Amino acid sequence: MRKGLRPGPSVRAESLDAVNLSAVSGGEATLPCDTRSPQPPDALLLVVWYKDDVPIYSYDGRVKGPSAHWADASLGGRARWHASPHSALKIRDVVPTDRALYRCRVDFKVSPTKNYKLVLHVIELPEKPKIFDETDKEITGIAGPYIEDTSLKLTCVVSGGKPTPRVRWWRDDKMVSKLDPIEDGSQLSTLDLKIPKLKREYFEAVYTCTADNTALVPPLKANVQIQLHLRPLLVEILSREQPLSVGNEAELACRAVGARPSAIITWWLDNKQMTVVDEQKDSEDRNETISFLRWTPRMEDDGHTLKCRASHSKLEYATLETSIKLDLHFMPIVTLQLGSKMNPNDIEEGDDVYFDCVVNANPPAYKVVWEHNGQVMTHNQRAGVIAGSAHLALQGVSREQAGKYVCIASNVEGDGRSDAVHLQVIYKPVCKNPMTAIVGSAINEAAKVTCEVDAFPIPKNFQWVLNNTLGTVELDSGKFTVGAGRSILTYTPTSETDYGSLSCRATNLAGQQIEACRYTLLPAVKPDPPTNCSARNLTDDSAELRCAAGYDGGLQTTYFVEAWAAGELVANVSTITPVWKLQGLGSGKALKLIFYAHNARGRSDITMLRVHTLSRLALHTEAKSNHSGVDTSWALGIIAGIIGTLAVLAAVALLARKRHRPLQYEAPVQTVKAYKASMQSANHSPIGDDKNPDVVPLGKDFNCTRDCERPPEPPPYAAVVSPPVGSSRSVHSLHDTRSNTPHTPNTPASDAQSIGTLAEDRRSVTSGTLSRRREVVTTRTPLLANARESCV
């Protein structure tokens, strides 16, 4: 026992059989004393408590009320006797001076006195432990942060406490260090916690220092958490489902694991840092950090290195890096060029031409297509077109194959087109219009004749030749001009001998034109009227009209139609072709349509046609009729009407044959009218038709295929120059002559003479005229008084 607790010799002797009790300073002490009588029903008279043999408290069982209790002033009112449930003296707010030997004396009325001895030990608790680091800085809550792989030393200091406290270090529920009590009179107890190498497992580890010197109260404790700066363990660029494509924005992710605090992630393209817009994100446990890069790759980035770096804000030499080599997908880059041995300026018709298509694509192109002037080309070896994935060969190239060539390669990224390569094929000039053109001009009136050719290169030299009855003459270069692929001749006939056939030839680097462009120069006259006019799509308010064009007189011709209703002009429309669409005609009107042509020489005769526009009432009635079919009686009526009409027409035709007398055919001299007749619609057959008995039949040697498809030719120039007396050069005078000619019967001799004239026209003529002659024979019959029929 300590010095302060040692009683005198008598007390020590008496305490050997005493009961030891402990109480915590500031707590409550309970001193039990059995007041039960050994011989019941004996009565309790007096209970007296002694502290070191000095009375400090008594209870008198003979007195009722509070006055039965007495306490010494040294207790300060902290003690109280409790008879039940177990008799004991309770002292609250225990102080160290309460440490002593206590004796309880119990007096009974009959039974002998009992004594109980107790030794009260007062325990003084130590102060709460304090934790200090290597720098003697008190740590509250968190220690660090320390750098990974360094050492750590923490000291737990406990002050005071009787008896001397026990000090221990704990991690979780495991004791890692302890200090047993040492009675050396010191008021401080210290215990160190040493960790030689702070590994990652110590991150946020919680250590507890405890101090205790009694089991009556829980140990006093202080906690500390270890914080570390940890290097990143892993950095990786997360894989993508889709490849990176040039020109398409992509999102890439880089993940860093294990850094504390969170790693700083940066992106690099080779050695150039890239700009990242989005902030990096941490996982909930802050163990992972992810950075997102939104980036649009360019073609020049292919094959370069994309890097992701994870660095630490506090630790040097703690940077981790990962990288990928960019394998960018891109649309094919196509380059088209002529064969290396070919001169693009020296390719003539008949040469073999080669193209090379160089394709750079990732992934590789699965299809290559060739285009010529925007049209897809196909492999056709028979036509000399050999198309492959890398080469195109044109065997025996023609002028039609000149133009723009493009190579198109396709992969999953799209279609890549090359720049167009223009193939120039050198060829001699050819006429843009292979047909012989008719040019009309009056005497002393300048006519402009345009000669347009197709050639490459563009010709700069032209030659004009006039061929007439006087021979062949090359025209002076001052009479024509030369432009881009064309020559315009300004020619003024001064006499009838200046008419004839013109030819134009051009010359370029490839040579002189083989087939000349030909023009027939004729005297300009008024045009013929439109023929075969008909109405189509006739409605209640509109009509579409169409005619066959007659001879235009060698000049630009405009076609007119006038619509008259009840003497009032309803419409007047002009076009450059004999096709019209009239609107606003009115419903249910009887219209007289007048057709005619007009050029610089005047207006043609007229052609009339009568039509009726539909009635709106009829259309309304028709719309309400049954659409499911035609009434049977109505259909029978239509069939009967058609049959009756055909019968009447047949009877009229038969009667006309029996009553008509053959007329004297008048074959006028060949004038411009002869050529105009040859320009009639191709629908008029040159072969004699039984339905038109007034047409003079042709000879047996007539070849329809040969003569029908041959372009119309002008009349012989000898006839133009020297017309017989009584004939007229005017078309209108020719019509007037026909009208005034008396109809005299024809004789077999005259028929033979007419046929012989046609046959004679088919023979060759002397030099200076055309190789063939054509003549128009016109007749007028009583049956068809207003119609003219002709045959060449």
Secondary structure, DSSP 8 states (H G I E B T S, - for coil): --GGG---HHHHHHGGG-EEEEEETTSEEEEE-----SSTT--EEEEEEEETTEEEEEEETTS-SGGGEEE-GGGTT-EEEE-SSS-EEEEES--GGG-EEEEEEEEESSS--EEEEEEEEEEB-----EEE-TT--B--EEEEEEETT--EEEEEEEE--BS--EEEEEETTEEEEEE----SS-SEEEEEEEESS--GGGTT-EEEEEEES-SSS--EEEEEEEEEEB---EEEE---SS--BTTS-EEEEEEEES-BS--EEEEEETTEE----S--EE-TTS-EEEEEEEE---GGGTT-EEEEEEE-SS-TT--EEEEEE---BEEEEEEEEE-TT--TT--BTT--EEEEEEEEEES--SEEEEEETTEE---BTTTTEEE-SSEEEETT--GGG-EEEEEEEEETTEEEE---EEE--BEEEEESS-S-EEEEE-TT--EEEEEEEEEES---EEEEEEEETTEEEE--GGGEEE-SSEEEEEE---SGGG-EEEEEEEEETTEE-SS-EEEEEEE-------EEEEEES--SSEEEEEEE----TTS--EEEEEEEETTEEEEEEEESSSEEEEE---TT-EEEEEEEEEETTEE---EEEEEE---HHHHHHHHHS-TT---HHHHHHHHHHHHHHHHHHHHHHHHHHHH---B--------HHHHHHTTS-TTS-SS--TT-TTS----TT--HHHHHHS------HHHHHS--TT--SSHHHHHHHHHHS---B--HHHHHHHHHHHHHHHS---TTS-S-----EEE--STTTT--EEE-
